[in-house]
Amino acid sequence: MLMTHVDLMKSFLITILWISLIPVRRGKSFLLVHVLCCAGVSIGVYLKRRFSA
């Protein structure tokens, strides 16, 4: 299943919304790291699929 750029952005925004809704007890730095990790993974998967296709 190949995701388009629009689908990727939708899932990315939904992920950020869900993460921001979850109460984070370790502080905002942990939240920032989590968001950056999700962004990196999403972009990495997108680029890998795009260039391998």
C-alpha positions as CSV (number, residue, x, y, z in Angstrom):
1,M,0.0,0.0,0.0
2,L,1.7,3.2,-1.2
3,M,0.8,6.3,0.7
4,T,0.6,9.7,-1.2
5,H,2.0,12.9,0.2
6,V,-1.4,14.1,1.3
7,D,-2.1,10.8,3.2
8,L,1.3,11.1,4.9
9,M,0.6,14.7,6.0
10,K,-2.8,13.7,7.3
11,S,-1.5,10.8,9.3
12,F,1.4,13.0,10.5
13,L,-1.0,15.7,11.8
14,I,-3.3,13.1,13.4
15,T,-0.3,11.6,15.1
16,I,0.8,15.0,16.5
17,L,-2.8,15.7,17.7
18,W,-3.0,12.4,19.5
19,I,0.5,12.9,21.1
20,S,-0.5,16.4,22.2
21,L,-3.7,15.1,23.7
22,I,-1.8,12.5,25.8
23,P,-0.8,14.0,29.1
24,V,3.0,13.9,29.2
25,R,4.4,13.8,32.8
26,R,8.0,14.0,31.8
27,G,7.8,17.5,30.4
28,K,7.7,19.2,27.1
29,S,11.3,18.0,26.1
30,F,10.0,14.4,26.1
31,L,7.1,15.5,23.9
32,L,9.4,17.3,21.5
33,V,11.6,14.3,21.2
34,H,8.6,12.0,20.6
35,V,7.3,14.3,17.8
36,L,10.7,14.6,16.2
37,C,11.1,10.8,16.2
38,C,7.6,10.4,14.6
39,A,8.5,13.0,12.0
40,G,11.8,11.4,11.2
41,V,10.3,7.9,10.8
42,S,7.4,9.2,8.7
43,I,9.7,11.2,6.4
44,G,12.2,8.3,6.2
45,V,9.5,5.8,5.2
46,Y,8.0,8.2,2.7
47,L,11.4,8.8,1.0
48,K,12.3,5.1,1.1
49,R,9.1,4.2,-0.6
50,R,9.3,7.0,-3.1
51,F,12.8,6.3,-4.3
52,S,12.5,2.5,-4.2
53,A,9.3,2.5,-6.3
